[in-house]
């Protein structure tokens, strides 16, 4: 069973490659609030909806001090295509070995169309300024998730 993070837990550190080839670390955002979300695959309908919702909300989130990082197992080149095709402005990061996904409990067994499979568990985390998990949400729905998160964050 995958270990799930709880509010108050330290956010697992990571350094991943972005769609532009840059190395991005959680430590780069020390002292800031960060929304880290994990999604199964770029250029798929649900993941596109979620990424576009975060992009559409980015100005409002940034105005309240939040950075947004989207992480999937996709290669940086596929993430670059995703950004270009959908006009995304959020930071997209590649986790091909799934180490970060696993550290956050966002990779493991899940139900897909009634069957148990192993894969990315669509999840969102709010990391507080002190580097701890402020909110952990697993098995979120792509549609409506960003609106619910904004409501709960008072944005």
PAVEXGU-430628 format. One record per atom (N, C-alpha, C): residue in one letter; y negated, z, x negated. Coordinates in steps of 0.05 Angstrom, whole numbers, padded with zeros to 5 digits, always signed. Atoms other than C-alpha are relative to their C-alpha. Example, Ala and Ser with C-alpha at 12.3 -4.5 7.8 and 13.67 -1.06 7.14 Angstrom:
! residues 2
A+00024+00000-00018;A+00090+00156-00246;A-00024+00000-00018;S+00024-00001+00016;S+00021+00143-00273;S-00022+00014+00015;
***
This chain:
! residues 155
X+00024+00000-00017;X+00000+00000+00000;X-00025+00000-00018;X+00025+00002+00014;X-00069-00017-00024;X-00016+00026+00003;X+00017-00023-00002;X-00114+00042-00041;X-00027-00008+00010;X+00026+00007-00012;X-00177+00041+00001;X-00021+00019-00010;X+00022-00017+00008;X-00244+00066-00022;X-00013+00014+00024;X+00013-00016-00021;X-00281+00119+00017;X-00029+00006-00009;X+00027-00008+00007;X-00355+00138+00020;X+00001+00024-00019;X+00001-00021+00021;X-00371+00181-00041;X+00016-00007-00024;X-00015+00009+00023;X-00320+00147-00086;X-00018-00016-00019;X+00015+00017+00018;X-00348+00115-00149;X+00008-00030+00005;X-00005+00028-00003;X-00355+00040-00141;X+00013-00011-00025;X-00013+00011+00024;X-00307+00005-00188;X-00019-00020-00015;X+00017+00018+00016;X-00345-00030-00245;X+00013-00028-00002;X-00010+00027+00004;X-00338-00105-00254;X-00020-00017-00014;X+00016+00022+00011;X-00364-00164-00293;X+00015-00026+00007;X-00012+00025-00009;X-00350-00232-00262;X-00018-00024-00005;X+00015+00025+00005;X-00372-00304-00271;X-00011-00010+00027;X+00012+00011-00024;X-00421-00332-00220;X+00005-00030+00003;X-00002+00029-00004;X-00423-00402-00191;X-00017-00016-00019;X+00017+00014+00020;X-00476-00418-00243;X+00010+00005-00029;X-00012-00005+00027;X-00432-00394-00301;X-00010+00025-00013;X+00011-00025+00012;X-00471-00329-00313;X+00020+00023+00004;X-00016-00024-00003;X-00436-00263-00324;X-00017+00020+00016;X+00015-00019-00017;X-00457-00213-00270;X+00017+00025+00002;X-00014-00025+00000;X-00439-00140-00273;X-00012+00018+00022;X+00011-00020-00018;X-00446-00085-00221;X-00021+00017-00014;X+00019-00016+00016;X-00481-00047-00277;X-00028-00013-00001;X+00026+00014+00000;X-00537-00100-00274;X-00017+00010+00023;X+00014-00009-00023;X-00556-00068-00208;X-00003+00030+00001;X+00002-00029+00002;X-00557+00005-00231;X-00026+00009+00012;X+00025-00010-00012;X-00607+00045-00190;X-00009-00015+00024;X+00006+00015-00024;X-00606-00006-00134;X+00022+00001+00020;X-00021+00002-00021;X-00569-00013-00068;X+00012-00028-00001;X-00014+00026+00001;X-00517-00068-00068;X+00020-00002+00022;X-00021+00006-00019;X-00476-00099-00013;X+00019-00019-00015;X-00021+00016+00013;X-00411-00125-00044;X+00020-00007+00022;X-00020+00008-00020;X-00368-00166+00002;X+00020-00019-00012;X-00023+00016+00010;X-00301-00199-00009;X+00009-00018+00023;X-00008+00020-00020;X-00279-00262+00027;X+00023-00017-00012;X-00024+00014+00010;X-00215-00304+00023;X-00005-00026-00015;X+00002+00026+00012;X-00239-00374+00007;X-00026-00014+00008;X+00024+00016-00005;X-00303-00415+00000;X+00007-00025+00015;X-00002+00026-00015;X-00313-00476+00044;X+00021+00001+00023;X-00016-00003-00024;X-00271-00448+00101;X-00018+00010+00023;X+00018-00006-00022;X-00299-00437+00171;X-00010+00029+00001;X+00008-00028-00002;X-00299-00360+00174;X-00017+00009-00024;X+00015-00008+00024;X-00323-00351+00103;X-00027-00013-00001;X+00026+00013-00001;X-00378-00402+00113;X-00018+00014+00020;X+00016-00015-00019;X-00402-00365+00175;X-00011+00025-00012;X+00008-00026+00012;X-00404-00299+00137;X-00020-00005-00022;X+00018+00005+00022;X-00438-00328+00076;X-00027-00010+00010;X+00025+00010-00011;X-00490-00364+00118;X-00015+00023+00014;X+00013-00024-00013;X-00503-00299+00158;X-00013+00017-00022;X+00012-00016+00021;X-00515-00261+00093;X-00024-00015-00012;X+00023+00015+00011;X-00560-00317+00067;X-00024+00001+00020;X+00022-00002-00020;X-00600-00317+00133;X-00012+00027+00001;X+00010-00028-00001;X-00607-00241+00127;X-00011+00009-00027;X+00006-00009+00027;X-00622-00239+00053;X-00028+00011-00003;X+00027-00009+00002;X-00697-00233+00058;X-00004+00028+00011;X+00002-00026-00013;X-00692-00174+00106;X+00015+00021-00016;X-00015-00019+00016;X-00638-00141+00064;X-00015+00007-00026;X+00015-00005+00025;X-00678-00150+00000;X-00025+00017+00004;X+00024-00015-00007;X-00740-00122+00034;X+00006+00030+00002;X-00009-00028-00002;X-00700-00058+00044;X+00014+00009-00026;X-00010-00007+00026;X-00677-00058-00029;X+00029-00007-00006;X-00028+00008+00004;X-00608-00089-00022;X+00003-00027-00014;X-00009+00025+00012;X-00577-00141-00067;X+00027-00007+00014;X-00025+00008-00013;X-00518-00181-00039;X+00017-00016-00020;X-00019+00014+00017;X-00457-00203-00080;X+00025-00007+00016;X-00024+00009-00014;X-00402-00245-00049;X+00022-00007-00021;X-00021+00004+00020;X-00335-00245-00086;X+00025-00011+00013;X-00025+00012-00009;X-00274-00289-00077;X+00016-00008-00024;X-00016+00009+00023;X-00216-00313-00120;X-00006-00029-00009;X+00007+00028+00006;X-00247-00384-00121;X-00012-00003-00028;X+00012+00007+00026;X-00265-00417-00187;X-00030-00004+00003;X+00029+00004-00002;X-00339-00420-00204;X-00008-00028+00009;X+00006+00027-00008;X-00339-00496-00194;X+00002-00003+00031;X-00002+00001-00029;X-00315-00487-00122;X-00023+00016+00013;X+00022-00016-00011;X-00367-00433-00110;X-00026-00016-00002;X+00024+00017+00003;X-00421-00481-00136;X-00001-00021+00022;X-00001+00019-00022;X-00398-00533-00085;X-00007+00014+00026;X+00005-00016-00024;X-00400-00479-00031;X-00030+00005+00003;X+00029-00006-00001;X-00471-00459-00049;X-00016-00026+00007;X+00015+00025-00004;X-00495-00532-00051;X+00004-00010+00029;X-00006+00011-00027;X-00461-00553+00014;X-00013+00016+00022;X+00010-00017-00021;X-00484-00493+00054;X-00028+00011-00004;X+00027-00010+00006;X-00551-00479+00021;X-00002+00030-00003;X-00001-00029+00002;X-00531-00408+00003;X-00019+00010-00022;X+00018-00012+00019;X-00579-00362-00033;X+00010+00027-00010;X-00012-00025+00010;X-00534-00301-00043;X+00015-00006-00026;X-00015+00003+00026;X-00499-00289-00110;X+00030-00002+00007;X-00028+00004-00004;X-00428-00316-00110;X+00015+00005-00026;X-00015-00007+00025;X-00377-00288-00160;X+00029-00007+00003;X-00028+00008+00002;X-00308-00311-00181;X+00017+00022-00011;X-00019-00020+00009;X-00250-00262-00187;X+00028-00013+00001;X-00025+00015-00001;X-00191-00309-00203;X+00025+00017-00005;X-00024-00017+00005;X-00144-00254-00228;X+00002+00022+00021;X+00000-00019-00022;X-00162-00211-00167;X-00001+00029-00008;X+00001-00028+00010;X-00173-00149-00210;X-00021+00015+00015;X+00021-00014-00015;X-00239-00132-00175;X+00008+00003+00029;X-00010-00002-00027;X-00210-00148-00107;X+00019+00023+00003;X-00020-00022-00001;X-00152-00101-00121;X-00013+00027-00004;X+00013-00026+00005;X-00197-00046-00149;X-00015+00011+00025;X+00014-00008-00025;X-00236-00046-00083;X+00019+00002+00024;X-00019-00001-00022;X-00173-00048-00041;X-00003-00023+00019;X+00005+00024-00016;X-00192-00117-00016;X+00020-00022-00005;X-00021+00019+00004;X-00128-00151-00037;X+00026+00014+00005;X-00025-00013-00006;X-00060-00135-00009;X+00012-00011+00026;X-00013+00008-00025;X-00018-00138+00054;X-00020+00000+00023;X+00017+00002-00024;X-00053-00161+00117;X+00015-00016+00021;X-00011+00015-00022;X-00036-00190+00184;X-00015-00026+00003;X+00012+00026-00004;X-00049-00264+00193;X+00016-00015+00021;X-00014+00013-00022;X-00031-00296+00259;X+00027+00013+00006;X-00023-00016-00007;X+00019-00240+00272;X+00021+00004-00022;X-00018-00003+00023;X+00053-00246+00204;X-00013+00017-00022;X+00010-00015+00023;X+00047-00199+00145;X+00000-00018-00024;X+00003+00017+00024;X+00021-00236+00084;X-00016+00016-00020;X+00015-00012+00021;X-00010-00217+00018;X-00024-00018-00006;X+00023+00016+00005;X-00081-00240+00007;X-00025+00017-00001;X+00026-00013+00000;X-00155-00224+00007;X-00005+00013+00028;X+00007-00015-00024;X-00174-00171+00059;X-00030-00001+00002;X+00030+00003-00003;X-00244-00189+00085;X-00012+00028+00002;X+00010-00028+00002;X-00282-00126+00066;X-00029+00000-00010;X+00028-00003+00008;X-00354-00103+00055;X-00005+00029-00008;X+00007-00026+00011;X-00380-00045+00014;X-00030+00002-00005;X+00028-00005+00007;X-00449-00015+00008;X+00002+00020-00023;X+00000-00017+00023;X-00459+00014-00061;X-00028+00013-00002;X+00025-00015+00001;X-00513+00068-00065;X-00013-00003-00028;X+00015+00001+00025;X-00565+00073-00120;X+00014+00015-00023;X-00014-00016+00021;X-00522+00125-00156;X+00027-00011-00007;X-00025+00013+00007;X-00463+00077-00160;X+00025+00009+00015;X-00022-00009-00017;X-00421+00110-00106;X+00002-00018+00025;X-00003+00015-00025;X-00393+00077-00044;X-00014+00015+00023;X+00014-00012-00023;X-00440+00091+00015;X+00014-00007+00026;X-00014+00009-00024;X-00399+00051+00065;X+00022-00019-00009;X-00023+00017+00006;X-00331+00017+00062;X+00011-00010+00026;X-00010+00012-00025;X-00309-00032+00116;X+00022-00021-00008;X-00023+00018+00005;X-00241-00066+00114;X+00007-00015+00025;X-00009+00017-00023;X-00213-00122+00158;X-00023-00006+00019;X+00023+00007-00017;X-00282-00141+00182;X+00004-00029+00011;X+00000+00027-00011;X-00291-00203+00226;X-00023-00015-00013;X+00021+00016+00013;X-00331-00260+00196;X-00024-00003+00019;X+00021+00004-00019;X-00371-00271+00260;X-00010+00027+00010;X+00013-00024-00010;X-00420-00216+00278;X-00001+00023-00020;X-00001-00022+00019;X-00405-00173+00217;X-00027+00006-00012;X+00026-00005+00014;X-00472-00182+00182;X-00020+00013+00020;X+00017-00012-00020;X-00509-00166+00247;X+00006+00029+00004;X-00009-00028-00004;X-00468-00102+00256;X-00008+00016-00025;X+00008-00015+00025;X-00480-00082+00183;X-00030+00005+00000;X+00029-00004-00001;X-00555-00094+00190;X-00008+00021+00020;X+00006-00020-00021;X-00556-00053+00254;X+00006+00028-00011;X-00008-00026+00010;X-00519+00004+00221;X-00017+00010-00024;X+00018-00007+00022;X-00565+00002+00160;X-00029+00003+00009;X+00027-00002-00011;X-00627+00002+00205;X-00018-00023-00009;X+00015+00023+00009;X-00649-00068+00183;X-00002-00021+00022;
***
